[in-house]
Amino acid sequence: MSVQMQVARALNGQVEVLCARDHHRNFPKHAHPELSLALVEHGVMLFEQARCRETAHERHLVVTPPGEPHSGGAGGPGDLTHRTLYVAEDALRLAGFTATTFVPALHTRPDFARLFGAVDLAITSGGEALRVESTLTELLHALAPVWPLRLPGGGRGAARVEPARDYLHAHFAQPVTLAHLAALCGLHPGSLVRAFRSTLGLPPHVYQQGLRLQHARRLINAGVPLARAALEAGFADQSHFTRAFTRVFGLPPGQYARGSDRSRRTR
């Protein structure tokens, strides 16, 4: 009865992802001070909370509010692999929620698993604060039983994202927090994410990455070496730059650079 675990943290420890593979181990009833979101990756999870017993299968998401007693473990003959996101009070507040917002729940919709995966990847890949904060805010807003109330500037958000957009255009290569962008607009961070997506079609971190990729593309076309282009565009990690570039432009930056080099020579 052993457990294999990997842990990654972000936002000064306010959010944590724990990946666990349980070998037929059951956990006794306990509680966490953080909001707990557990995604089943493989196997079956049996859990009990709010005096109810439930079964979660692959790609199902279990929501356990802060302080809620719960127990659980593998519910089948094989191993159980799950990823659990712990969200502390300060991170909840950033998104516009409190410890009492969420209720015990089992979600089976695929879009919840997709949103969870975006947060998971942002944390485990060492993503910048804006990426972690934006993906986390979108996940929490999707999961909350009601939208957060009385967020400053919430009703006027769509007309007030221009300062954040302009800041990203002027400082796209620099790290920035969601709180800073929200302050520029006079909005609550949670309201900014919603208004930004509603107005521009993308959350702030994806919009920033698009600006970075377009700048890197221009540098590559100008003959700048790939490593320098990535760094000047704001990508500290070369592998992250390669994945992002390939996903958007359809081919790796090295292949793109070779084609760009041939084009310059034939002019």
C-alpha positions as a Markdown table, in Angstrom:
| # | Residue | x | y | z |
|---|---|---|---|---|
| 1 | Met | 0.0 | 0.0 | 0.0 |
| 2 | Ser | 2.2 | 2.8 | -1.2 |
| 3 | Val | 1.6 | 6.2 | -2.7 |
| 4 | Gln | 3.7 | 7.9 | -5.4 |
| 5 | Met | 3.4 | 11.7 | -5.4 |
| 6 | Gln | 4.7 | 14.8 | -7.2 |
| 7 | Val | 4.0 | 18.3 | -6.1 |
| 8 | Ala | 4.3 | 21.7 | -7.8 |
| 9 | Arg | 3.4 | 25.1 | -6.4 |
| 10 | Ala | 2.8 | 28.6 | -7.7 |
| 11 | Leu | 1.8 | 32.1 | -6.5 |
| 12 | Asn | 4.0 | 32.0 | -3.5 |
| 13 | Gly | 2.5 | 28.7 | -2.4 |
| 14 | Gln | -1.1 | 29.9 | -2.7 |
| 15 | Val | -1.9 | 27.1 | -5.2 |
| 16 | Glu | -0.5 | 23.6 | -5.3 |
| 17 | Val | -0.9 | 20.7 | -7.6 |
| 18 | Leu | -0.3 | 17.2 | -6.2 |
| 19 | Cys | -0.2 | 14.2 | -8.6 |
| 20 | Ala | -0.7 | 10.9 | -6.7 |
| 21 | Arg | -0.8 | 7.3 | -7.7 |
| 22 | Asp | -2.4 | 5.3 | -5.0 |
| 23 | His | -1.9 | 1.5 | -4.6 |
| 24 | His | -5.2 | 0.4 | -3.0 |
| 25 | Arg | -4.9 | 2.9 | -0.2 |
| 26 | Asn | -7.8 | 4.6 | 1.5 |
| 27 | Phe | -7.5 | 7.9 | 3.3 |
| 28 | Pro | -9.3 | 8.4 | 6.6 |
| 29 | Lys | -11.7 | 11.3 | 7.1 |
| 30 | His | -9.8 | 14.6 | 7.2 |
| 31 | Ala | -10.2 | 18.2 | 6.1 |
| 32 | His | -8.0 | 20.9 | 4.3 |
| 33 | Pro | -8.0 | 24.6 | 4.9 |
| 34 | Glu | -7.8 | 25.1 | 1.1 |
| 35 | Leu | -10.4 | 24.5 | -1.6 |
| 36 | Ser | -9.6 | 21.0 | -3.0 |
| 37 | Leu | -10.2 | 20.1 | -6.7 |
| 38 | Ala | -9.4 | 16.5 | -7.5 |
| 39 | Leu | -9.3 | 15.2 | -11.2 |
| 40 | Val | -9.3 | 11.5 | -11.7 |
| 41 | Glu | -6.8 | 10.6 | -14.4 |
| 42 | His | -6.9 | 6.8 | -14.2 |
| 43 | Gly | -9.0 | 4.3 | -12.2 |
| 44 | Val | -12.0 | 4.9 | -10.0 |
| 45 | Met | -12.2 | 7.1 | -6.9 |
| 46 | Leu | -14.6 | 6.4 | -4.0 |
| 47 | Phe | -15.1 | 9.4 | -1.8 |
| 48 | Glu | -17.4 | 10.5 | 1.0 |
| 49 | Gln | -18.2 | 14.1 | 1.9 |
| 50 | Ala | -21.3 | 16.0 | 3.1 |
| 51 | Arg | -22.6 | 12.7 | 4.4 |
| 52 | Cys | -22.8 | 11.3 | 0.8 |
| 53 | Arg | -20.8 | 8.6 | -0.9 |
| 54 | Glu | -19.9 | 9.1 | -4.6 |
| 55 | Thr | -17.9 | 7.4 | -7.3 |
| 56 | Ala | -15.7 | 9.4 | -9.6 |
| 57 | His | -14.4 | 8.0 | -12.9 |
| 58 | Glu | -11.7 | 9.2 | -15.3 |
| 59 | Arg | -11.9 | 12.9 | -16.2 |
| 60 | His | -14.4 | 13.5 | -13.3 |
| 61 | Leu | -13.7 | 16.4 | -11.0 |
| 62 | Val | -14.4 | 16.3 | -7.3 |
| 63 | Val | -14.9 | 19.6 | -5.5 |
| 64 | Thr | -14.2 | 19.7 | -1.7 |
| 65 | Pro | -14.7 | 23.1 | 0.0 |
| 66 | Pro | -12.3 | 24.4 | 2.6 |
| 67 | Gly | -12.8 | 22.7 | 6.0 |
| 68 | Glu | -15.1 | 20.0 | 4.6 |
| 69 | Pro | -14.5 | 16.6 | 6.2 |
| 70 | His | -14.0 | 13.9 | 3.5 |
| 71 | Ser | -12.4 | 10.5 | 2.9 |
| 72 | Gly | -11.7 | 8.4 | -0.1 |
| 73 | Gly | -9.5 | 6.1 | -2.0 |
| 74 | Ala | -9.3 | 3.7 | -5.0 |
| 75 | Gly | -12.6 | 2.2 | -5.9 |
| 76 | Gly | -11.5 | -0.6 | -8.2 |
| 77 | Pro | -9.0 | -3.4 | -8.6 |
| 78 | Gly | -6.4 | -1.2 | -10.3 |
| 79 | Asp | -4.4 | 1.8 | -9.2 |
| 80 | Leu | -5.9 | 5.2 | -8.8 |
| 81 | Thr | -4.1 | 8.2 | -10.4 |
| 82 | His | -5.4 | 11.6 | -9.6 |
| 83 | Arg | -4.3 | 15.2 | -9.7 |
| 84 | Thr | -5.4 | 17.5 | -6.9 |
| 85 | Leu | -5.4 | 21.3 | -7.0 |
| 86 | Tyr | -5.3 | 23.1 | -3.6 |
| 87 | Val | -6.3 | 26.7 | -3.7 |
| 88 | Ala | -5.6 | 28.8 | -0.6 |
| 89 | Glu | -7.8 | 31.7 | 0.6 |
| 90 | Asp | -5.7 | 34.5 | -0.9 |
| 91 | Ala | -5.9 | 32.9 | -4.4 |
| 92 | Leu | -9.7 | 32.4 | -4.0 |
| 93 | Arg | -10.0 | 36.1 | -3.0 |
| 94 | Leu | -8.1 | 37.1 | -6.1 |
| 95 | Ala | -10.7 | 35.4 | -8.3 |
| 96 | Gly | -13.5 | 37.1 | -6.3 |
| 97 | Phe | -14.6 | 34.2 | -4.1 |
| 98 | Thr | -14.4 | 33.2 | -0.4 |
| 99 | Ala | -14.0 | 29.9 | 1.5 |
| 100 | Thr | -17.8 | 29.7 | 1.7 |
| 101 | Thr | -18.5 | 30.1 | -2.0 |
| 102 | Phe | -18.1 | 26.4 | -3.1 |
| 103 | Val | -20.1 | 23.4 | -2.1 |
| 104 | Pro | -19.2 | 19.7 | -2.3 |
| 105 | Ala | -19.8 | 18.5 | -5.9 |
| 106 | Leu | -18.9 | 15.9 | -8.5 |
| 107 | His | -18.5 | 17.3 | -12.0 |
| 108 | Thr | -18.5 | 15.1 | -15.1 |
| 109 | Arg | -18.5 | 17.7 | -17.9 |
| 110 | Pro | -15.4 | 17.5 | -20.1 |
| 111 | Asp | -14.9 | 21.3 | -20.2 |
| 112 | Phe | -14.2 | 21.3 | -16.4 |
| 113 | Ala | -11.4 | 18.7 | -17.0 |
| 114 | Arg | -10.0 | 20.9 | -19.8 |
| 115 | Leu | -10.0 | 24.0 | -17.6 |
| 116 | Phe | -8.4 | 22.1 | -14.8 |
| 117 | Gly | -5.7 | 20.9 | -17.2 |
| 118 | Ala | -4.9 | 24.5 | -18.2 |
| 119 | Val | -4.3 | 25.4 | -14.6 |
| 120 | Asp | -2.3 | 22.2 | -14.0 |
| 121 | Leu | -0.1 | 22.8 | -17.0 |
| 122 | Ala | 0.5 | 26.5 | -16.0 |
| 123 | Ile | 1.7 | 25.5 | -12.6 |
| 124 | Thr | 3.7 | 22.4 | -13.4 |
| 125 | Ser | 5.5 | 24.0 | -16.3 |
| 126 | Gly | 6.5 | 27.0 | -14.2 |
| 127 | Gly | 4.3 | 29.4 | -16.0 |
| 128 | Glu | 4.3 | 33.1 | -15.1 |
| 129 | Ala | 1.9 | 34.5 | -12.5 |
| 130 | Leu | -0.5 | 36.0 | -15.1 |
| 131 | Arg | -0.9 | 32.6 | -16.8 |
| 132 | Val | -1.6 | 30.8 | -13.5 |
| 133 | Glu | -3.9 | 33.5 | -12.2 |
| 134 | Ser | -5.9 | 33.8 | -15.4 |
| 135 | Thr | -6.4 | 30.0 | -15.9 |
| 136 | Leu | -7.2 | 29.6 | -12.2 |
| 137 | Thr | -9.8 | 32.4 | -12.3 |
| 138 | Glu | -11.5 | 30.8 | -15.3 |
| 139 | Leu | -11.7 | 27.4 | -13.7 |
| 140 | Leu | -13.1 | 28.8 | -10.4 |
| 141 | His | -15.7 | 30.9 | -12.2 |
| 142 | Ala | -16.8 | 27.8 | -14.2 |
| 143 | Leu | -17.1 | 25.7 | -11.0 |
| 144 | Ala | -18.7 | 28.3 | -8.7 |
| 145 | Pro | -22.4 | 27.5 | -8.0 |
| 146 | Val | -23.1 | 31.3 | -8.4 |
| 147 | Trp | -21.1 | 34.1 | -10.0 |
| 148 | Pro | -19.3 | 36.2 | -7.4 |
| 149 | Leu | -21.3 | 39.2 | -6.3 |
| 150 | Arg | -20.3 | 42.9 | -5.9 |
| 151 | Leu | -17.0 | 42.7 | -7.5 |
| 152 | Pro | -15.7 | 46.3 | -8.0 |
| 153 | Gly | -16.3 | 47.5 | -11.5 |
| 154 | Gly | -17.9 | 44.2 | -12.5 |
| 155 | Gly | -20.8 | 45.7 | -14.3 |
| 156 | Arg | -18.6 | 48.0 | -16.5 |
| 157 | Gly | -15.8 | 45.6 | -17.3 |
| 158 | Ala | -16.3 | 45.3 | -21.1 |
| 159 | Ala | -15.7 | 49.0 | -21.6 |
| 160 | Arg | -12.7 | 49.2 | -19.3 |
| 161 | Val | -10.1 | 46.7 | -20.4 |
| 162 | Glu | -8.3 | 49.1 | -22.7 |
| 163 | Pro | -5.7 | 50.1 | -20.1 |
| 164 | Ala | -4.8 | 46.4 | -19.5 |
| 165 | Arg | -4.6 | 45.8 | -23.3 |
| 166 | Asp | -2.4 | 48.8 | -23.8 |
| 167 | Tyr | -0.1 | 47.8 | -21.0 |
| 168 | Leu | 0.3 | 44.3 | -22.4 |
| 169 | His | 1.2 | 45.8 | -25.9 |
| 170 | Ala | 3.8 | 48.1 | -24.3 |
| 171 | His | 5.2 | 45.5 | -21.9 |
| 172 | Phe | 4.5 | 42.1 | -23.5 |
| 173 | Ala | 7.9 | 40.7 | -22.7 |
| 174 | Gln | 7.7 | 41.5 | -19.0 |
| 175 | Pro | 6.1 | 39.4 | -16.3 |
| 176 | Val | 2.9 | 41.0 | -15.0 |
| 177 | Thr | 0.3 | 40.0 | -12.4 |
| 178 | Leu | -3.5 | 39.9 | -12.8 |
| 179 | Ala | -3.8 | 42.2 | -9.8 |
| 180 | His | -1.6 | 44.9 | -11.6 |
| 181 | Leu | -3.7 | 44.7 | -14.8 |
| 182 | Ala | -6.9 | 44.9 | -12.8 |
| 183 | Ala | -5.7 | 48.0 | -10.9 |
| 184 | Leu | -4.9 | 49.8 | -14.2 |
| 185 | Cys | -8.6 | 49.3 | -15.2 |
| 186 | Gly | -10.1 | 49.9 | -11.8 |
| 187 | Leu | -11.6 | 46.4 | -11.8 |
| 188 | His | -11.5 | 43.4 | -9.5 |
| 189 | Pro | -9.1 | 40.7 | -11.0 |
| 190 | Gly | -12.0 | 38.3 | -11.4 |
| 191 | Ser | -14.0 | 40.9 | -13.3 |
| 192 | Leu | -11.0 | 41.7 | -15.5 |
| 193 | Val | -10.6 | 38.2 | -16.7 |
| 194 | Arg | -14.3 | 38.0 | -17.7 |
| 195 | Ala | -14.4 | 41.4 | -19.3 |
| 196 | Phe | -11.1 | 40.8 | -21.2 |
| 197 | Arg | -12.3 | 37.6 | -22.7 |
| 198 | Ser | -15.7 | 39.1 | -23.5 |
| 199 | Thr | -14.2 | 42.1 | -25.2 |
| 200 | Leu | -11.1 | 40.6 | -26.9 |
| 201 | Gly | -12.0 | 37.0 | -27.1 |
| 202 | Leu | -9.0 | 35.7 | -25.0 |
| 203 | Pro | -8.0 | 35.8 | -21.4 |
| 204 | Pro | -5.1 | 38.1 | -20.6 |
| 205 | His | -2.3 | 35.5 | -20.4 |
| 206 | Val | -3.2 | 34.1 | -23.9 |
| 207 | Tyr | -3.4 | 37.6 | -25.3 |
| 208 | Gln | 0.0 | 38.4 | -23.9 |
| 209 | Gln | 1.5 | 35.1 | -25.3 |
| 210 | Gly | 0.1 | 36.0 | -28.7 |
| 211 | Leu | 1.9 | 39.4 | -28.6 |
| 212 | Arg | 5.1 | 37.6 | -27.7 |
| 213 | Leu | 4.8 | 35.1 | -30.5 |
| 214 | Gln | 4.2 | 37.7 | -33.1 |
| 215 | His | 7.2 | 39.7 | -31.9 |
| 216 | Ala | 9.4 | 36.5 | -32.0 |
| 217 | Arg | 8.1 | 35.8 | -35.5 |
| 218 | Arg | 9.2 | 39.3 | -36.6 |
| 219 | Leu | 12.6 | 38.8 | -35.1 |
| 220 | Ile | 13.1 | 35.4 | -36.7 |
| 221 | Asn | 12.1 | 36.9 | -40.1 |
| 222 | Ala | 14.8 | 39.5 | -39.5 |
| 223 | Gly | 17.4 | 36.8 | -39.0 |
| 224 | Val | 17.7 | 37.0 | -35.2 |
| 225 | Pro | 18.8 | 33.6 | -33.7 |
| 226 | Leu | 16.1 | 31.6 | -32.2 |
| 227 | Ala | 17.3 | 31.7 | -28.6 |
| 228 | Arg | 17.7 | 35.5 | -28.7 |
| 229 | Ala | 14.3 | 35.9 | -30.4 |
| 230 | Ala | 12.6 | 33.8 | -27.7 |
| 231 | Leu | 14.3 | 35.7 | -24.9 |
| 232 | Glu | 13.6 | 39.1 | -26.3 |
| 233 | Ala | 10.0 | 38.2 | -26.8 |
| 234 | Gly | 9.6 | 37.2 | -23.2 |
| 235 | Phe | 10.1 | 33.4 | -23.3 |
| 236 | Ala | 12.5 | 32.4 | -20.6 |
| 237 | Asp | 12.1 | 28.7 | -21.4 |
| 238 | Gln | 13.1 | 27.6 | -24.9 |
| 239 | Ser | 11.0 | 24.5 | -24.8 |
| 240 | His | 7.9 | 26.5 | -23.8 |
| 241 | Phe | 8.6 | 28.9 | -26.7 |
| 242 | Thr | 8.9 | 25.9 | -29.2 |
| 243 | Arg | 5.6 | 24.4 | -28.0 |
| 244 | Ala | 3.7 | 27.7 | -28.1 |
| 245 | Phe | 5.1 | 28.7 | -31.5 |
| 246 | Thr | 4.3 | 25.3 | -33.0 |
| 247 | Arg | 0.8 | 25.3 | -31.7 |
| 248 | Val | 0.0 | 28.7 | -33.2 |
| 249 | Phe | 2.0 | 28.7 | -36.4 |
| 250 | Gly | 1.8 | 25.0 | -37.2 |
| 251 | Leu | 5.6 | 24.3 | -37.4 |
| 252 | Pro | 8.5 | 24.5 | -35.0 |
| 253 | Pro | 10.4 | 27.8 | -34.9 |
| 254 | Gly | 13.6 | 26.1 | -36.3 |
| 255 | Gln | 11.8 | 25.0 | -39.4 |
| 256 | Tyr | 10.1 | 28.4 | -39.7 |
| 257 | Ala | 13.5 | 30.1 | -39.4 |
| 258 | Arg | 15.0 | 27.9 | -42.2 |
| 259 | Gly | 12.1 | 28.8 | -44.5 |
| 260 | Ser | 12.5 | 32.5 | -43.6 |
| 261 | Asp | 16.2 | 32.3 | -44.3 |
| 262 | Arg | 15.7 | 30.8 | -47.8 |
| 263 | Ser | 13.1 | 33.5 | -48.5 |
| 264 | Arg | 15.6 | 36.3 | -47.6 |
| 265 | Arg | 18.3 | 34.8 | -49.8 |
| 266 | Thr | 16.1 | 34.6 | -52.9 |
| 267 | Arg | 14.9 | 38.3 | -52.7 |
